């Protein structure tokens, strides 16, 4: 009878009827003689019902009854993550991988956890390892692409988004992120057909609107750009990407008072939004407010300390200022956060990745030779996407 009731509960979970599953499983999982299998599935039902506290409690009990069980470790890791107990969650997810390395779910969860912790370098390393085992898994590649973006590795981030887009052209996240990273590299002509595809898929989606507005702004079509960004604010009034660009448009059309007001609002949003520093920094850069631009980049490094991307931009800016000492330090910081250096040959287009244990002796200004075509690679240009 118990087995049949557990099967009914599993069916309820599969149908997303988690409360029904909880009703069935709670009497079986509690009491003087709890059923370990019921405890595991009750934990899953709690997780899917967004009740992580109860999930952690029952799964911890199950862990003591079922030693070295990968599913218990996986579910417990998910539940601990839901409570914000990230370090404990990481321990459980790594244990799940050790117990069953052939199950992609634990790898996916660990990659997402490290990403959400802001440990982008660690996330990229674990996801690279996972993709060797599961090369067809789109979720692994999507999280890897996001981590690489935060690491400022646009070469590989672009390759991952291109891969995802080619496999599923109707996937909005892959399509818009692919176009976005192309625009960041000024590869506008390549980005435009992808942006048009995204816009045709959903012209109301803020991601497609951001991209359309960015292209208009690049082309100095300020009126058209403003329409796209204003449309975003109708549904998302605190969107920093749109606010920052509208501030730029206000300034460039002569309304400095309005521009400053919008820029202050965008800055205020950064207190609760760590994902949009690039948009805010863009505004200061385009407006030629160099000191504020540099301050914005430095604030980005403080608020998102695992991100190498702002350090890459700081290195570029320091080089322009003739401060090769500060540029060298910034490159070394970026490489330390990544755990590797990627050198791109701008002659043949080959990109080579080198693991770096200690970046303190790396000289970003020392020319390299391309192992493929033999060309001398100008540095630090070779550290930027080809």
FIGU-411330 format. One line per field, with one value per residue (C-alpha): residue number from 0; x, y, z. Coordinates in pm, whole numbers, always signed. Layout:
k = c(NUM, ...) .
u = c(X, ...) .
v = c(Y, ...) .
w = c(Z, ...) .
This chain:
k = c(0, 1, 2, 3, 4, 5, 6, 7, 8, 9, 10, 11, 12, 13, 14, 15, 16, 17, 18, 19, 20, 21, 22, 23, 24, 25, 26, 27, 28, 29, 30, 31, 32, 33, 34, 35, 36, 37, 38, 39, 40, 41, 42, 43, 44, 45, 46, 47, 48, 49, 50, 51, 52, 53, 54, 55, 56, 57, 58, 59, 60, 61, 62, 63, 64, 65, 66, 67, 68, 69, 70, 71, 72, 73, 74, 75, 76, 77, 78, 79, 80, 81, 82, 83, 84, 85, 86, 87, 88, 89, 90, 91, 92, 93, 94, 95, 96, 97, 98, 99, 100, 101, 102, 103, 104, 105, 106, 107, 108, 109, 110, 111, 112, 113, 114, 115, 116, 117, 118, 119, 120, 121, 122, 123, 124, 125, 126, 127, 128, 129, 130, 131, 132, 133, 134, 135, 136, 137, 138, 139, 140, 141, 142, 143, 144, 145, 146, 147, 148, 149, 150, 151, 152, 153, 154, 155, 156, 157, 158, 159, 160, 161, 162, 163, 164, 165, 166, 167, 168, 169, 170, 171, 172, 173, 174, 175, 176, 177, 178, 179, 180, 181, 182, 183, 184, 185, 186, 187, 188, 189, 190, 191, 192, 193, 194, 195, 196, 197, 198, 199, 200, 201, 202, 203, 204, 205, 206, 207, 208, 209, 210, 211, 212, 213, 214, 215, 216, 217, 218, 219, 220, 221, 222, 223, 224, 225, 226, 227, 228, 229, 230, 231, 232, 233, 234, 235, 236, 237, 238, 239, 240, 241, 242, 243, 244, 245, 246, 247, 248, 249, 250, 251, 252, 253, 254, 255, 256, 257, 258, 259, 260, 261, 262, 263, 264, 265, 266, 267, 268, 269, 270, 271, 272, 273, 274, 275, 276, 277, 278, 279, 280, 281, 282, 283, 284, 285, 286, 287, 288, 289, 290, 291, 292, 293, 294, 295, 296, 297, 298, 299, 300, 301, 302, 303, 304, 305, 306, 307, 308, 309, 310, 311, 312, 313, 314, 315, 316, 317, 318, 319, 320, 321, 322, 323, 324, 325, 326, 327, 328, 329, 330, 331, 332, 333, 334, 335, 336, 337, 338, 339, 340, 341, 342, 343, 344, 345, 346, 347, 348, 349, 350, 351, 352, 353, 354, 355, 356, 357, 358, 359, 360, 361, 362, 363, 364, 365, 366, 367, 368, 369, 370, 371, 372, 373, 374, 375, 376, 377, 378, 379, 380, 381, 382, 383, 384, 385) .
u = c(+0, +286, +460, +139, +86, +441, +380, +67, +273, +540, +271, +130, +478, +522, +186, +300, +35, +284, +33, -145, +191, +266, -70, +12, +376, +373, +210, +460, +767, +694, +629, +826, +904, +946, +977, +1309, +1181, +875, +1106, +1309, +1005, +845, +1161, +1125, +758, +850, +1117, +876, +619, +882, +900, +1278, +1284, +1063, +1260, +1591, +1445, +1306, +1600, +1850, +1663, +1664, +2038, +2099, +1882, +2017, +2393, +2571, +2261, +2316, +1948, +1926, +2241, +2103, +1765, +1923, +2159, +1862, +1676, +1975, +2022, +1659, +1737, +2043, +2276, +2505, +2818, +2625, +2440, +2770, +2898, +2588, +2593, +2961, +2884, +2603, +2850, +3105, +2838, +2694, +2909, +2701, +2391, +2389, +2139, +2391, +2639, +2369, +2265, +2625, +2701, +2393, +2475, +2833, +2702, +2442, +2717, +2909, +3191, +3201, +3548, +3459, +3128, +3307, +3553, +3285, +3069, +3362, +3418, +3049, +3023, +3297, +3061, +2735, +2819, +2455, +2313, +2184, +2135, +2503, +2606, +2364, +2496, +2854, +2789, +2655, +2958, +3195, +3018, +3081, +3443, +3475, +3564, +3356, +3540, +3410, +3082, +3001, +3089, +2862, +2566, +2618, +2612, +2290, +2127, +2211, +2060, +1744, +1689, +1353, +1506, +1471, +1739, +2003, +1901, +1902, +2218, +2399, +2300, +2387, +2741, +2795, +2690, +2932, +3208, +3078, +2985, +2668, +2615, +2632, +2394, +2120, +1960, +1961, +1798, +1533, +1462, +1422, +1193, +979, +950, +824, +820, +700, +985, +1215, +1521, +1433, +1340, +1674, +1858, +1654, +1717, +2090, +2123, +1932, +2159, +2471, +2338, +2263, +1892, +1807, +1434, +1380, +1605, +1409, +1083, +1218, +1359, +1044, +835, +1046, +985, +608, +630, +969, +1006, +1329, +1514, +1869, +1970, +1679, +1715, +2087, +2040, +1747, +1969, +2226, +1957, +1827, +2177, +2252, +1925, +2005, +1791, +2068, +1835, +1617, +1921, +2072, +1744, +1714, +2080, +2032, +1734, +1938, +2219, +1970, +1852, +2204, +2159, +1932, +2041, +2392, +2336, +2329, +2657, +2758, +2455, +2527, +2898, +2805, +2616, +2914, +3145, +2926, +2876, +3252, +3237, +3562, +3611, +3259, +3306, +3617, +3438, +3149, +3384, +3554, +3217, +3127, +3438, +3332, +2968, +3038, +3381, +3385, +3343, +3654, +3471, +3508, +3877, +3923, +3759, +3966, +4282, +4187, +4116, +4438, +4635, +4470, +4578, +4936, +4923, +5068, +5137, +4769, +4670, +4903, +4753, +4399, +4480, +4637, +4327, +4102, +4316, +4322, +3942, +3919, +4189, +4313, +4427, +4289, +4518, +4361, +4553, +4403, +4577, +4433, +4152, +4275, +4204, +4423, +4341, +4614, +4548, +4714, +4780, +4957, +4893, +5128, +5412, +5205, +5310, +5010, +5231, +5482, +5428, +5340, +5380, +5079, +5132, +4903, +5020, +5343, +5233, +5353, +5054, +5042, +4968, +4753, +4538, +4567, +4381, +4073, +3825, +3946) .
v = c(+0, +236, +180, +251, +574, +686, +616, +833, +1109, +1088, +1118, +1423, +1584, +1515, +1685, +1982, +1900, +1934, +2003, +1677, +1498, +1659, +1543, +1186, +1185, +1365, +1075, +833, +1050, +1137, +929, +659, +456, +704, +577, +709, +711, +911, +1155, +1217, +1285, +1495, +1707, +1751, +1845, +2104, +2249, +2278, +2437, +2697, +2570, +2525, +2530, +2221, +2063, +2106, +1961, +1643, +1589, +1626, +1353, +1141, +1196, +1025, +731, +693, +736, +844, +887, +1126, +1224, +1323, +1534, +1695, +1783, +1901, +2123, +2278, +2336, +2493, +2724, +2830, +2938, +3131, +2886, +2880, +2727, +2431, +2395, +2384, +2108, +1896, +1950, +1861, +1549, +1463, +1492, +1273, +1010, +1017, +1211, +1083, +1277, +1622, +1771, +1812, +1976, +2214, +2305, +2359, +2580, +2793, +2813, +2933, +3185, +3318, +3349, +3570, +3315, +3332, +3183, +2880, +2847, +2853, +2584, +2345, +2404, +2347, +2014, +1927, +2008, +1754, +1495, +1638, +1834, +1848, +1998, +2347, +2450, +2398, +2604, +2885, +2926, +2902, +3181, +3405, +3334, +3408, +3738, +3843, +3734, +3965, +3671, +3787, +3553, +3238, +3389, +3475, +3121, +2969, +3197, +3128, +2755, +2784, +3007, +2767, +2475, +2658, +2982, +3036, +3050, +3418, +3422, +3276, +3495, +3823, +3751, +3651, +3978, +4178, +4043, +4108, +4472, +4506, +4416, +4664, +4374, +4556, +4408, +4056, +4147, +4313, +4000, +3830, +4135, +4139, +3774, +3846, +4141, +3928, +3664, +3914, +4288, +4359, +4177, +4427, +4238, +4280, +4644, +4712, +4571, +4773, +5085, +5013, +4985, +5310, +5480, +5344, +5494, +5824, +5787, +5934, +5981, +5619, +5494, +5693, +5532, +5185, +5272, +5458, +5157, +4943, +5183, +5154, +4800, +4815, +5169, +5086, +4923, +5061, +4978, +5185, +5465, +5510, +5536, +5775, +5994, +5997, +6088, +6371, +6516, +6482, +6652, +6948, +6871, +6832, +6882, +6592, +6382, +6433, +6348, +6021, +5938, +5985, +5752, +5490, +5525, +5482, +5151, +5007, +4977, +4678, +4566, +4432, +4312, +4646, +4819, +4804, +5011, +5281, +5293, +5322, +5643, +5812, +5693, +5817, +6152, +6195, +6216, +6027, +6062, +5943, +5665, +5543, +5572, +5370, +5094, +5085, +5067, +4777, +4588, +4644, +4548, +4243, +4130, +3804, +3982, +4024, +4231, +4572, +4504, +4440, +4775, +4949, +4800, +4941, +5284, +5292, +5207, +5499, +5723, +5603, +5429, +5094, +5014, +5037, +4863, +4574, +4546, +4550, +4279, +4065, +4107, +4005, +3701, +3599, +3609, +3405, +3155, +3164, +3395, +3384, +3517, +3596, +3616, +3896, +3761, +3409, +3442, +3155, +3188, +2999, +2953, +2910, +2816, +3061, +2967, +3291, +3602, +3823, +3766, +3784, +4073, +4180, +4405, +4137, +4039, +3673, +3448, +3272, +2897, +2859, +3116, +3238, +3603, +3830, +3907, +4267, +4284, +4363, +4381, +4002, +3979, +4130, +3949, +3903) .
w = c(+0, +91, -243, -431, -236, -313, -682, -661, -497, -767, -1034, -854, -845, -1217, -1280, -1065, -806, -523, -246, -331, -313, +25, +161, +58, +170, +505, +698, +540, +603, +966, +1273, +1452, +1141, +853, +498, +353, -6, +100, +280, -36, -253, +20, +16, -361, -326, -63, -292, -584, -352, -252, +104, +136, +517, +540, +256, +437, +756, +598, +362, +646, +829, +512, +473, +808, +707, +352, +347, +29, -183, -475, -507, -140, -179, -497, -346, -20, -218, -399, -75, +101, -197, -160, +197, +85, +262, -37, +113, +256, -73, -261, -31, -95, -472, -496, -294, -536, -826, -647, -584, -938, -1187, -1479, -1367, -1533, -1286, -1004, -1243, -1366, -1011, -898, -1198, -1129, -759, -819, -1073, -829, -565, -808, -833, -1211, -1250, -1039, -1226, -1562, -1450, -1323, -1632, -1870, -1696, -1714, -2085, -2158, -2009, -2146, -2464, -2578, -2259, -2338, -1976, -1898, -2199, -2117, -1763, -1892, -2144, -1866, -1648, -1937, -1999, -1639, -1678, -1978, -2203, -2497, -2736, -2570, -2451, -2813, -2923, -2657, -2739, -3111, -3037, -2837, -3097, -3379, -3187, -3090, -3286, -3114, -2766, -2676, -2404, -2635, -2929, -2737, -2539, -2858, -3024, -2712, -2682, -3054, -3006, -2715, -2961, -3222, -3451, -3548, -3894, -3753, -3472, -3679, -3835, -3494, -3337, -3610, -3538, -3166, -3241, -3474, -3201, -2943, -3017, -2662, -2486, -2313, -2437, -2803, -2738, -2567, -2867, -3118, -2914, -2887, -3265, -3313, -3061, -3231, -3555, -3377, -3448, -3109, -3165, -3264, -2985, -2728, -2839, -2775, -2432, -2326, -2423, -2190, -1902, -1947, -1806, -1632, -1491, -1307, -1597, -1570, -1928, -2062, -1806, -1868, -2242, -2209, -1992, -2273, -2529, -2309, -2277, -2647, -2742, -2516, -2209, -1952, -1655, -1764, -1846, -1501, -1331, -1527, -1462, -1089, -1097, -1283, -1027, -742, -889, -864, -486, -547, -895, -947, -1303, -1485, -1409, -1774, -1875, -1617, -1704, -2072, -1999, -1834, -2111, -2395, -2221, -2191, -1810, -1768, -1393, -1321, -1575, -1392, -1057, -1199, -1314, -975, -800, -1027, -910, -549, -591, -809, -685, -880, -1214, -1428, -1693, -1521, -1461, -1834, -1912, -1645, -1798, -2138, -1992, -1789, -2103, -2286, -1998, -2032, -1694, -1798, -1433, -1343, -1667, -1581, -1232, -1375, -1630, -1358, -1141, -1432, -1508, -1141, -1129, -1449, -1360, -1718, -1994, -2348, -2622, -2957, -3283, -3491, -3802, -3822, -3566, -3347, -2975, -2728, -2360, -2097, -1737, -1498, -1135, -1044, -1252, -1049, -1297, -1616, -1843, -2052, -2267, -2374, -2743, -2810, -3111, -3258, -3251, -3551, -3809, -3652, -3643, -3366, -3145, -3032, -2662, -2477, -2792, -2809, -2478, -2641, -2863, -3220) .
